[in-house]
Amino acid sequence: MNAIETRGLTRTFGTLDAVRGLDLDVPAGSIFALIGPNGAGKTTTIKLLMNLLQPTKGTATVLGTDVRRLGLKDWQRIGYVSENQELPEWMSPSELLDYYRPFYPTWDDALRGRLQDALGLTAAKPLRTLSRGTRMKAALLASLTFCPELVVLDEPFSGLGPLVRDELVRALLEMPGQRPWTVFVSSHDVDEVERLADWIGFMNEGRLMLAEPMDTLMKRFRQVEVVGAQGAPPPLPRVDGWELQGTVGRTLRFVDMLHTAADAEHRIISAFPGLTVRVSPMSLRDIFLTLARRGAALKETA
């Protein structure tokens, strides 16, 4: 079962295709991170899913409901936090939670207390006098305390310090509850995403380039270094899934994006007989940069 599904989802602004034919499945119970460079279409996608924008074409469902028909009972199952979210800033964090409480039948006061303590939201001052990080924590707390089935986060880590980011990640990972829940987070902060997510989607130029479990993605990508024998790096053969990174001295560096294929090792060894070959895992940041560079190169040649 999927918590979110889109088919052919498209949003056009004039001549700009911000989201292009998006087919996306977010499995229920997953922590799914949608990553990509600035302008990739991540925020527009979330606005379409939250019915803040209407699609030009295509469909989207959230928790089994067409997003254009989301009603009160649906919103009582969905938590939403955006980096630009407006809050009643004359309220303190506690007053904000007291205000939200009557709207949600599943509100959990015990959970509120635990999360409030864990996030350090004990200040009695109005939100407008508190830091951006504290306001973001208050918005997150208000969206978690009613035990939603789906939490949608749009760039929640943007502009926050390392300590606040760590507290937000811990709150999401340690979120207690009696029923399964799904997290859908849009971010370009790949370091935090790597700690948080178990599914990854990569968008570029409004298109979904990949969507797969984190462990599959991390196994599929490998950095390969090949040391040339006579003062120059060897050339990179044209092989499906091999992406040139560059050369340094006698060393050729490339990414094998299909390293889980049964013949992956054989392809590399046979392409560089007699040369020193080193194959290394990649971080999500390195994979992100590889995909972003590939997308930029494809755009230039289009």
Disulfide bonds with the S-S distance in Angstrom:
none
